[in-house]
Amino acid sequence: MTITADNKKRVVIPWAKAGDVFACEQRDENHFSLARLNPPPAPKKMTRAEVRRAIKNSKMSPMMTWDELRKLTREP
């Protein structure tokens, strides 16, 4: 099988699918090795309970009630 590069140095590999990623290694001046890289698995989505637990344990959540905050920030 012969594959030809176009003017933009692109090569079409007939058995490749759109979005495939390859590692290209040059063995010597005239030989190249292509290896298809497998994408990492998609991260597991969090459940609603896990999201709520993460929000509750977040450092960004307030540690005092609104009434305590009002007392600290309002002038007497």
PDB file of N, CA, C and O in Angstrom, chain B, residues numbered from 101:
ATOM      1  N   MET B 101       0.848  -1.171   0.000  1.00  0.00           N
ATOM      2  CA  MET B 101       0.000   0.000   0.000  1.00  0.00           C
ATOM      3  C   MET B 101       0.898   1.239   0.000  1.00  0.00           C
ATOM      4  O   MET B 101       1.861   1.317   0.763  1.00  0.00           O
ATOM      5  N   THR B 102       0.581   2.183  -0.842  1.00  0.00           N
ATOM      6  CA  THR B 102       1.328   3.435  -0.931  1.00  0.00           C
ATOM      7  C   THR B 102       0.448   4.571  -0.443  1.00  0.00           C
ATOM      8  O   THR B 102      -0.713   4.692  -0.836  1.00  0.00           O
ATOM      9  N   ILE B 103       1.022   5.403   0.422  1.00  0.00           N
ATOM     10  CA  ILE B 103       0.297   6.563   0.956  1.00  0.00           C
ATOM     11  C   ILE B 103       1.098   7.800   0.577  1.00  0.00           C
ATOM     12  O   ILE B 103       2.317   7.826   0.744  1.00  0.00           O
ATOM     13  N   THR B 104       0.416   8.834   0.063  1.00  0.00           N
ATOM     14  CA  THR B 104       1.089  10.041  -0.401  1.00  0.00           C
ATOM     15  C   THR B 104       0.675  11.233   0.452  1.00  0.00           C
ATOM     16  O   THR B 104      -0.502  11.383   0.778  1.00  0.00           O
ATOM     17  N   ALA B 105       1.626  12.074   0.813  1.00  0.00           N
ATOM     18  CA  ALA B 105       1.346  13.283   1.580  1.00  0.00           C
ATOM     19  C   ALA B 105       0.885  14.383   0.624  1.00  0.00           C
ATOM     20  O   ALA B 105       1.329  14.440  -0.522  1.00  0.00           O
ATOM     21  N   ASP B 106      -0.014  15.262   1.102  1.00  0.00           N
ATOM     22  CA  ASP B 106      -0.466  16.376   0.267  1.00  0.00           C
ATOM     23  C   ASP B 106       0.406  17.606   0.526  1.00  0.00           C
ATOM     24  O   ASP B 106       1.428  17.514   1.206  1.00  0.00           O
ATOM     25  N   ASN B 107      -0.004  18.764  -0.021  1.00  0.00           N
ATOM     26  CA  ASN B 107       0.790  19.984   0.106  1.00  0.00           C
ATOM     27  C   ASN B 107       0.924  20.467   1.545  1.00  0.00           C
ATOM     28  O   ASN B 107       1.882  21.162   1.884  1.00  0.00           O
ATOM     29  N   LYS B 108      -0.030  20.103   2.385  1.00  0.00           N
ATOM     30  CA  LYS B 108       0.008  20.531   3.784  1.00  0.00           C
ATOM     31  C   LYS B 108       0.649  19.477   4.690  1.00  0.00           C
ATOM     32  O   LYS B 108       0.495  19.535   5.910  1.00  0.00           O
ATOM     33  N   LYS B 109       1.360  18.521   4.107  1.00  0.00           N
ATOM     34  CA  LYS B 109       2.065  17.455   4.820  1.00  0.00           C
ATOM     35  C   LYS B 109       1.110  16.527   5.562  1.00  0.00           C
ATOM     36  O   LYS B 109       1.475  15.964   6.594  1.00  0.00           O
ATOM     37  N   ARG B 110      -0.106  16.360   5.051  1.00  0.00           N
ATOM     38  CA  ARG B 110      -1.079  15.465   5.658  1.00  0.00           C
ATOM     39  C   ARG B 110      -1.046  14.126   4.940  1.00  0.00           C
ATOM     40  O   ARG B 110      -0.856  14.061   3.726  1.00  0.00           O
ATOM     41  N   VAL B 111      -1.233  13.067   5.701  1.00  0.00           N
ATOM     42  CA  VAL B 111      -1.275  11.720   5.157  1.00  0.00           C
ATOM     43  C   VAL B 111      -2.595  11.099   5.582  1.00  0.00           C
ATOM     44  O   VAL B 111      -2.978  11.197   6.747  1.00  0.00           O
ATOM     45  N   VAL B 112      -3.296  10.461   4.649  1.00  0.00           N
ATOM     46  CA  VAL B 112      -4.564   9.792   4.960  1.00  0.00           C
ATOM     47  C   VAL B 112      -4.277   8.307   5.136  1.00  0.00           C
ATOM     48  O   VAL B 112      -3.742   7.654   4.240  1.00  0.00           O
ATOM     49  N   ILE B 113      -4.638   7.786   6.297  1.00  0.00           N
ATOM     50  CA  ILE B 113      -4.470   6.360   6.575  1.00  0.00           C
ATOM     51  C   ILE B 113      -5.836   5.715   6.413  1.00  0.00           C
ATOM     52  O   ILE B 113      -6.751   6.050   7.164  1.00  0.00           O
ATOM     53  N   PRO B 114      -6.011   4.804   5.462  1.00  0.00           N
ATOM     54  CA  PRO B 114      -7.338   4.273   5.138  1.00  0.00           C
ATOM     55  C   PRO B 114      -8.060   3.609   6.307  1.00  0.00           C
ATOM     56  O   PRO B 114      -9.284   3.708   6.393  1.00  0.00           O
ATOM     57  N   TRP B 115      -7.364   2.951   7.190  1.00  0.00           N
ATOM     58  CA  TRP B 115      -8.026   2.220   8.280  1.00  0.00           C
ATOM     59  C   TRP B 115      -8.228   3.079   9.535  1.00  0.00           C
ATOM     60  O   TRP B 115      -8.818   2.605  10.506  1.00  0.00           O
ATOM     61  N   ALA B 116      -7.761   4.314   9.537  1.00  0.00           N
ATOM     62  CA  ALA B 116      -7.927   5.202  10.688  1.00  0.00           C
ATOM     63  C   ALA B 116      -9.322   5.815  10.682  1.00  0.00           C
ATOM     64  O   ALA B 116      -9.911   6.060   9.629  1.00  0.00           O
ATOM     65  N   LYS B 117      -9.838   6.057  11.897  1.00  0.00           N
ATOM     66  CA  LYS B 117     -11.142   6.709  12.045  1.00  0.00           C
ATOM     67  C   LYS B 117     -10.931   8.157  12.479  1.00  0.00           C
ATOM     68  O   LYS B 117      -9.876   8.508  13.007  1.00  0.00           O
ATOM     69  N   ALA B 118     -11.927   8.978  12.257  1.00  0.00           N
ATOM     70  CA  ALA B 118     -11.841  10.377  12.670  1.00  0.00           C
ATOM     71  C   ALA B 118     -11.634  10.453  14.180  1.00  0.00           C
ATOM     72  O   ALA B 118     -12.331   9.781  14.940  1.00  0.00           O
ATOM     73  N   GLY B 119     -10.690  11.258  14.608  1.00  0.00           N
ATOM     74  CA  GLY B 119     -10.420  11.428  16.030  1.00  0.00           C
ATOM     75  C   GLY B 119      -9.354  10.495  16.578  1.00  0.00           C
ATOM     76  O   GLY B 119      -8.946  10.652  17.729  1.00  0.00           O
ATOM     77  N   ASP B 120      -8.890   9.527  15.793  1.00  0.00           N
ATOM     78  CA  ASP B 120      -7.826   8.639  16.257  1.00  0.00           C
ATOM     79  C   ASP B 120      -6.544   9.439  16.469  1.00  0.00           C
ATOM     80  O   ASP B 120      -6.257  10.383  15.733  1.00  0.00           O
ATOM     81  N   VAL B 121      -5.780   9.046  17.489  1.00  0.00           N
ATOM     82  CA  VAL B 121      -4.511   9.706  17.799  1.00  0.00           C
ATOM     83  C   VAL B 121      -3.411   8.662  17.664  1.00  0.00           C
ATOM     84  O   VAL B 121      -3.541   7.535  18.142  1.00  0.00           O
ATOM     85  N   PHE B 122      -2.325   9.058  17.003  1.00  0.00           N
ATOM     86  CA  PHE B 122      -1.222   8.135  16.765  1.00  0.00           C
ATOM     87  C   PHE B 122       0.069   8.707  17.319  1.00  0.00           C
ATOM     88  O   PHE B 122       0.272   9.921  17.319  1.00  0.00           O
ATOM     89  N   ALA B 123       0.946   7.822  17.793  1.00  0.00           N
ATOM     90  CA  ALA B 123       2.305   8.190  18.158  1.00  0.00           C
ATOM     91  C   ALA B 123       3.184   7.828  16.963  1.00  0.00           C
ATOM     92  O   ALA B 123       3.137   6.702  16.468  1.00  0.00           O
ATOM     93  N   CYS B 124       3.972   8.775  16.513  1.00  0.00           N
ATOM     94  CA  CYS B 124       4.833   8.546  15.352  1.00  0.00           C
ATOM     95  C   CYS B 124       6.284   8.539  15.814  1.00  0.00           C
ATOM     96  O   CYS B 124       6.741   9.466  16.484  1.00  0.00           O
ATOM     97  N   GLU B 125       6.995   7.489  15.450  1.00  0.00           N
ATOM     98  CA  GLU B 125       8.397   7.357  15.824  1.00  0.00           C
ATOM     99  C   GLU B 125       9.214   7.149  14.551  1.00  0.00           C
ATOM    100  O   GLU B 125       8.890   6.288  13.733  1.00  0.00           O
ATOM    101  N   GLN B 126      10.260   7.932  14.389  1.00  0.00           N
ATOM    102  CA  GLN B 126      11.116   7.791  13.209  1.00  0.00           C
ATOM    103  C   GLN B 126      12.229   6.807  13.543  1.00  0.00           C
ATOM    104  O   GLN B 126      13.068   7.074  14.404  1.00  0.00           O
ATOM    105  N   ARG B 127      12.232   5.669  12.857  1.00  0.00           N
ATOM    106  CA  ARG B 127      13.229   4.616  13.117  1.00  0.00           C
ATOM    107  C   ARG B 127      14.569   4.961  12.450  1.00  0.00           C
ATOM    108  O   ARG B 127      15.627   4.793  13.055  1.00  0.00           O
ATOM    109  N   ASP B 128      14.518   5.432  11.232  1.00  0.00           N
ATOM    110  CA  ASP B 128      15.694   5.949  10.536  1.00  0.00           C
ATOM    111  C   ASP B 128      15.194   6.933   9.489  1.00  0.00           C
ATOM    112  O   ASP B 128      14.032   7.335   9.535  1.00  0.00           O
ATOM    113  N   GLU B 129      16.034   7.326   8.557  1.00  0.00           N
ATOM    114  CA  GLU B 129      15.673   8.374   7.600  1.00  0.00           C
ATOM    115  C   GLU B 129      14.438   8.031   6.772  1.00  0.00           C
ATOM    116  O   GLU B 129      13.673   8.933   6.428  1.00  0.00           O
ATOM    117  N   ASN B 130      14.219   6.768   6.443  1.00  0.00           N
ATOM    118  CA  ASN B 130      13.123   6.377   5.557  1.00  0.00           C
ATOM    119  C   ASN B 130      12.061   5.494   6.204  1.00  0.00           C
ATOM    120  O   ASN B 130      11.144   5.046   5.515  1.00  0.00           O
ATOM    121  N   HIS B 131      12.154   5.236   7.482  1.00  0.00           N
ATOM    122  CA  HIS B 131      11.198   4.346   8.140  1.00  0.00           C
ATOM    123  C   HIS B 131      10.560   5.023   9.349  1.00  0.00           C
ATOM    124  O   HIS B 131      11.236   5.610  10.194  1.00  0.00           O
ATOM    125  N   PHE B 132       9.227   4.917   9.397  1.00  0.00           N
ATOM    126  CA  PHE B 132       8.469   5.490  10.492  1.00  0.00           C
ATOM    127  C   PHE B 132       7.589   4.403  11.091  1.00  0.00           C
ATOM    128  O   PHE B 132       7.190   3.464  10.402  1.00  0.00           O
ATOM    129  N   SER B 133       7.292   4.537  12.366  1.00  0.00           N
ATOM    130  CA  SER B 133       6.419   3.583  13.047  1.00  0.00           C
ATOM    131  C   SER B 133       5.247   4.363  13.654  1.00  0.00           C
ATOM    132  O   SER B 133       5.450   5.334  14.382  1.00  0.00           O
ATOM    133  N   LEU B 134       4.026   3.929  13.348  1.00  0.00           N
ATOM    134  CA  LEU B 134       2.831   4.553  13.912  1.00  0.00           C
ATOM    135  C   LEU B 134       2.192   3.592  14.899  1.00  0.00           C
ATOM    136  O   LEU B 134       2.069   2.397  14.629  1.00  0.00           O
ATOM    137  N   ALA B 135       1.792   4.118  16.031  1.00  0.00           N
ATOM    138  CA  ALA B 135       1.076   3.320  17.026  1.00  0.00           C
ATOM    139  C   ALA B 135      -0.166   4.089  17.438  1.00  0.00           C
ATOM    140  O   ALA B 135      -0.079   5.256  17.820  1.00  0.00           O
ATOM    141  N   ARG B 136      -1.327   3.440  17.361  1.00  0.00           N
ATOM    142  CA  ARG B 136      -2.578   4.099  17.760  1.00  0.00           C
ATOM    143  C   ARG B 136      -2.609   4.190  19.283  1.00  0.00           C
ATOM    144  O   ARG B 136      -2.358   3.203  19.974  1.00  0.00           O
ATOM    145  N   LEU B 137      -2.917   5.372  19.802  1.00  0.00           N
ATOM    146  CA  LEU B 137      -3.017   5.589  21.240  1.00  0.00           C
ATOM    147  C   LEU B 137      -4.478   5.473  21.659  1.00  0.00           C
ATOM    148  O   LEU B 137      -5.355   6.088  21.053  1.00  0.00           O
ATOM    149  N   ASN B 138      -4.731   4.689  22.689  1.00  0.00           N
ATOM    150  CA  ASN B 138      -6.095   4.532  23.191  1.00  0.00           C
ATOM    151  C   ASN B 138      -6.422   5.689  24.121  1.00  0.00           C
ATOM    152  O   ASN B 138      -5.630   6.006  25.009  1.00  0.00           O
ATOM    153  N   PRO B 139      -7.579   6.330  23.935  1.00  0.00           N
ATOM    154  CA  PRO B 139      -7.944   7.442  24.822  1.00  0.00           C
ATOM    155  C   PRO B 139      -8.245   6.916  26.228  1.00  0.00           C
ATOM    156  O   PRO B 139      -8.694   5.780  26.377  1.00  0.00           O
ATOM    157  N   PRO B 140      -8.004   7.724  27.252  1.00  0.00           N
ATOM    158  CA  PRO B 140      -8.312   7.282  28.612  1.00  0.00           C
ATOM    159  C   PRO B 140      -9.826   7.138  28.777  1.00  0.00           C
ATOM    160  O   PRO B 140     -10.586   7.827  28.098  1.00  0.00           O
ATOM    161  N   PRO B 141     -10.270   6.255  29.668  1.00  0.00           N
ATOM    162  CA  PRO B 141     -11.712   6.099  29.865  1.00  0.00           C
ATOM    163  C   PRO B 141     -12.325   7.380  30.435  1.00  0.00           C
ATOM    164  O   PRO B 141     -11.678   8.114  31.181  1.00  0.00           O
ATOM    165  N   ALA B 142     -13.569   7.632  30.074  1.00  0.00           N
ATOM    166  CA  ALA B 142     -14.256   8.832  30.553  1.00  0.00           C
ATOM    167  C   ALA B 142     -14.437   8.742  32.065  1.00  0.00           C
ATOM    168  O   ALA B 142     -14.716   7.662  32.587  1.00  0.00           O
ATOM    169  N   PRO B 143     -14.282   9.862  32.779  1.00  0.00           N
ATOM    170  CA  PRO B 143     -14.453   9.821  34.229  1.00  0.00           C
ATOM    171  C   PRO B 143     -15.901   9.505  34.599  1.00  0.00           C
ATOM    172  O   PRO B 143     -16.835   9.916  33.911  1.00  0.00           O
ATOM    173  N   LYS B 144     -16.070   8.770  35.692  1.00  0.00           N
ATOM    174  CA  LYS B 144     -17.396   8.388  36.157  1.00  0.00           C
ATOM    175  C   LYS B 144     -18.117   9.619  36.701  1.00  0.00           C
ATOM    176  O   LYS B 144     -17.542  10.400  37.458  1.00  0.00           O
ATOM    177  N   LYS B 145     -19.374   9.782  36.311  1.00  0.00           N
ATOM    178  CA  LYS B 145     -20.150  10.926  36.795  1.00  0.00           C
ATOM    179  C   LYS B 145     -20.496  10.729  38.260  1.00  0.00           C
ATOM    180  O   LYS B 145     -20.746   9.610  38.709  1.00  0.00           O
ATOM    181  N   MET B 146     -20.508  11.820  38.994  1.00  0.00           N
ATOM    182  CA  MET B 146     -20.862  11.770  40.408  1.00  0.00           C
ATOM    183  C   MET B 146     -22.374  11.633  40.554  1.00  0.00           C
ATOM    184  O   MET B 146     -23.138  12.175  39.756  1.00  0.00           O
ATOM    185  N   THR B 147     -22.791  10.905  41.579  1.00  0.00           N
ATOM    186  CA  THR B 147     -24.220  10.802  41.860  1.00  0.00           C
ATOM    187  C   THR B 147     -24.673  12.074  42.562  1.00  0.00           C
ATOM    188  O   THR B 147     -23.854  12.874  43.015  1.00  0.00           O
ATOM    189  N   ARG B 148     -25.967  12.247  42.644  1.00  0.00           N
ATOM    190  CA  ARG B 148     -26.509  13.435  43.313  1.00  0.00           C
ATOM    191  C   ARG B 148     -26.057  13.489  44.778  1.00  0.00           C
ATOM    192  O   ARG B 148     -25.733  14.559  45.293  1.00  0.00           O
ATOM    193  N   ALA B 149     -26.038  12.333  45.440  1.00  0.00           N
ATOM    194  CA  ALA B 149     -25.621  12.291  46.849  1.00  0.00           C
ATOM    195  C   ALA B 149     -24.143  12.667  46.985  1.00  0.00           C
ATOM    196  O   ALA B 149     -23.770  13.365  47.928  1.00  0.00           O
ATOM    197  N   GLU B 150     -23.299  12.213  46.057  1.00  0.00           N
ATOM    198  CA  GLU B 150     -21.881  12.554  46.100  1.00  0.00           C
ATOM    199  C   GLU B 150     -21.668  14.046  45.863  1.00  0.00           C
ATOM    200  O   GLU B 150     -20.801  14.654  46.490  1.00  0.00           O
ATOM    201  N   VAL B 151     -22.448  14.638  44.967  1.00  0.00           N
ATOM    202  CA  VAL B 151     -22.343  16.078  44.703  1.00  0.00           C
ATOM    203  C   VAL B 151     -22.732  16.866  45.944  1.00  0.00           C
ATOM    204  O   VAL B 151     -22.043  17.811  46.326  1.00  0.00           O
ATOM    205  N   ARG B 152     -23.825  16.481  46.565  1.00  0.00           N
ATOM    206  CA  ARG B 152     -24.267  17.191  47.779  1.00  0.00           C
ATOM    207  C   ARG B 152     -23.239  17.070  48.902  1.00  0.00           C
ATOM    208  O   ARG B 152     -22.978  18.038  49.615  1.00  0.00           O
ATOM    209  N   ARG B 153     -22.652  15.867  49.059  1.00  0.00           N
ATOM    210  CA  ARG B 153     -21.640  15.649  50.090  1.00  0.00           C
ATOM    211  C   ARG B 153     -20.410  16.502  49.808  1.00  0.00           C
ATOM    212  O   ARG B 153     -19.823  17.062  50.734  1.00  0.00           O
ATOM    213  N   ALA B 154     -20.013  16.610  48.549  1.00  0.00           N
ATOM    214  CA  ALA B 154     -18.849  17.410  48.179  1.00  0.00           C
ATOM    215  C   ALA B 154     -19.100  18.887  48.453  1.00  0.00           C
ATOM    216  O   ALA B 154     -18.209  19.584  48.939  1.00  0.00           O
ATOM    217  N   ILE B 155     -20.297  19.373  48.148  1.00  0.00           N
ATOM    218  CA  ILE B 155     -20.629  20.774  48.411  1.00  0.00           C
ATOM    219  C   ILE B 155     -20.642  21.043  49.909  1.00  0.00           C
ATOM    220  O   ILE B 155     -20.152  22.077  50.361  1.00  0.00           O
ATOM    221  N   LYS B 156     -21.203  20.112  50.679  1.00  0.00           N
ATOM    222  CA  LYS B 156     -21.292  20.289  52.134  1.00  0.00           C
ATOM    223  C   LYS B 156     -19.900  20.321  52.763  1.00  0.00           C
ATOM    224  O   LYS B 156     -19.664  21.091  53.694  1.00  0.00           O
ATOM    225  N   ASN B 157     -18.973  19.492  52.265  1.00  0.00           N
ATOM    226  CA  ASN B 157     -17.629  19.412  52.828  1.00  0.00           C
ATOM    227  C   ASN B 157     -16.660  20.429  52.215  1.00  0.00           C
ATOM    228  O   ASN B 157     -15.494  20.481  52.606  1.00  0.00           O
ATOM    229  N   SER B 158     -17.129  21.232  51.262  1.00  0.00           N
ATOM    230  CA  SER B 158     -16.271  22.192  50.591  1.00  0.00           C
ATOM    231  C   SER B 158     -15.836  23.298  51.542  1.00  0.00           C
ATOM    232  O   SER B 158     -16.592  23.701  52.426  1.00  0.00           O
ATOM    233  N   LYS B 159     -14.621  23.784  51.359  1.00  0.00           N
ATOM    234  CA  LYS B 159     -14.120  24.893  52.163  1.00  0.00           C
ATOM    235  C   LYS B 159     -14.796  26.207  51.783  1.00  0.00           C
ATOM    236  O   LYS B 159     -14.685  27.198  52.504  1.00  0.00           O
ATOM    237  N   MET B 160     -15.488  26.212  50.662  1.00  0.00           N
ATOM    238  CA  MET B 160     -16.156  27.433  50.213  1.00  0.00           C
ATOM    239  C   MET B 160     -17.514  27.624  50.876  1.00  0.00           C
ATOM    240  O   MET B 160     -18.099  28.701  50.758  1.00  0.00           O
ATOM    241  N   SER B 161     -18.030  26.620  51.565  1.00  0.00           N
ATOM    242  CA  SER B 161     -19.336  26.770  52.198  1.00  0.00           C
ATOM    243  C   SER B 161     -19.182  27.546  53.508  1.00  0.00           C
ATOM    244  O   SER B 161     -18.183  27.375  54.207  1.00  0.00           O
ATOM    245  N   PRO B 162     -20.155  28.394  53.849  1.00  0.00           N
ATOM    246  CA  PRO B 162     -20.052  29.216  55.057  1.00  0.00           C
ATOM    247  C   PRO B 162     -20.083  28.349  56.320  1.00  0.00           C
ATOM    248  O   PRO B 162     -20.783  27.339  56.386  1.00  0.00           O
ATOM    249  N   MET B 163     -19.300  28.778  57.323  1.00  0.00           N
ATOM    250  CA  MET B 163     -19.215  28.023  58.571  1.00  0.00           C
ATOM    251  C   MET B 163     -20.087  28.637  59.665  1.00  0.00           C
ATOM    252  O   MET B 163     -20.097  28.138  60.790  1.00  0.00           O
ATOM    253  N   MET B 164     -20.810  29.698  59.359  1.00  0.00           N
ATOM    254  CA  MET B 164     -21.681  30.330  60.355  1.00  0.00           C
ATOM    255  C   MET B 164     -23.032  30.622  59.728  1.00  0.00           C
ATOM    256  O   MET B 164     -23.185  30.611  58.506  1.00  0.00           O
ATOM    257  N   THR B 165     -24.001  30.881  60.578  1.00  0.00           N
ATOM    258  CA  THR B 165     -25.339  31.178  60.082  1.00  0.00           C
ATOM    259  C   THR B 165     -25.392  32.626  59.612  1.00  0.00           C
ATOM    260  O   THR B 165     -24.492  33.416  59.896  1.00  0.00           O
ATOM    261  N   TRP B 166     -26.457  32.963  58.891  1.00  0.00           N
ATOM    262  CA  TRP B 166     -26.625  34.339  58.411  1.00  0.00           C
ATOM    263  C   TRP B 166     -26.801  35.301  59.582  1.00  0.00           C
ATOM    264  O   TRP B 166     -26.330  36.437  59.524  1.00  0.00           O
ATOM    265  N   ASP B 167     -27.466  34.866  60.630  1.00  0.00           N
ATOM    266  CA  ASP B 167     -27.658  35.741  61.802  1.00  0.00           C
ATOM    267  C   ASP B 167     -26.323  36.077  62.460  1.00  0.00           C
ATOM    268  O   ASP B 167     -26.098  37.225  62.843  1.00  0.00           O
ATOM    269  N   GLU B 168     -25.436  35.092  62.596  1.00  0.00           N
ATOM    270  CA  GLU B 168     -24.116  35.352  63.171  1.00  0.00           C
ATOM    271  C   GLU B 168     -23.326  36.316  62.289  1.00  0.00           C
ATOM    272  O   GLU B 168     -22.621  37.190  62.793  1.00  0.00           O
ATOM    273  N   LEU B 169     -23.444  36.159  61.001  1.00  0.00           N
ATOM    274  CA  LEU B 169     -22.740  37.048  60.081  1.00  0.00           C
ATOM    275  C   LEU B 169     -23.267  38.474  60.194  1.00  0.00           C
ATOM    276  O   LEU B 169     -22.488  39.427  60.181  1.00  0.00           O
ATOM    277  N   ARG B 170     -24.585  38.626  60.303  1.00  0.00           N
ATOM    278  CA  ARG B 170     -25.185  39.969  60.463  1.00  0.00           C
ATOM    279  C   ARG B 170     -24.680  40.645  61.722  1.00  0.00           C
ATOM    280  O   ARG B 170     -24.367  41.835  61.697  1.00  0.00           O
ATOM    281  N   LYS B 171     -24.592  39.903  62.836  1.00  0.00           N
ATOM    282  CA  LYS B 171     -24.120  40.476  64.083  1.00  0.00           C
ATOM    283  C   LYS B 171     -22.679  40.951  63.976  1.00  0.00           C
ATOM    284  O   LYS B 171     -22.313  41.975  64.553  1.00  0.00           O
ATOM    285  N   LEU B 172     -21.860  40.206  63.235  1.00  0.00           N
ATOM    286  CA  LEU B 172     -20.462  40.567  63.087  1.00  0.00           C
ATOM    287  C   LEU B 172     -20.244  41.754  62.141  1.00  0.00           C
ATOM    288  O   LEU B 172     -19.291  42.515  62.307  1.00  0.00           O
ATOM    289  N   THR B 173     -21.116  41.908  61.165  1.00  0.00           N
ATOM    290  CA  THR B 173     -20.869  42.911  60.126  1.00  0.00           C
ATOM    291  C   THR B 173     -21.696  44.189  60.275  1.00  0.00           C
ATOM    292  O   THR B 173     -21.371  45.200  59.652  1.00  0.00           O
ATOM    293  N   ARG B 174     -22.743  44.167  61.077  1.00  0.00           N
ATOM    294  CA  ARG B 174     -23.581  45.367  61.222  1.00  0.00           C
ATOM    295  C   ARG B 174     -23.125  46.201  62.406  1.00  0.00           C
ATOM    296  O   ARG B 174     -22.640  45.679  63.410  1.00  0.00           O
ATOM    297  N   GLU B 175     -23.290  47.488  62.267  1.00  0.00           N
ATOM    298  CA  GLU B 175     -22.955  48.384  63.374  1.00  0.00           C
ATOM    299  C   GLU B 175     -24.068  48.338  64.406  1.00  0.00           C
ATOM    300  O   GLU B 175     -25.239  48.250  64.038  1.00  0.00           O
ATOM    301  N   PRO B 176     -23.734  48.394  65.681  1.00  0.00           N
ATOM    302  CA  PRO B 176     -24.783  48.358  66.740  1.00  0.00           C
ATOM    303  C   PRO B 176     -25.639  49.600  66.805  1.00  0.00           C
ATOM    304  O   PRO B 176     -26.539  49.686  67.640  1.00  0.00           O
TER     305      PRO B 176
END
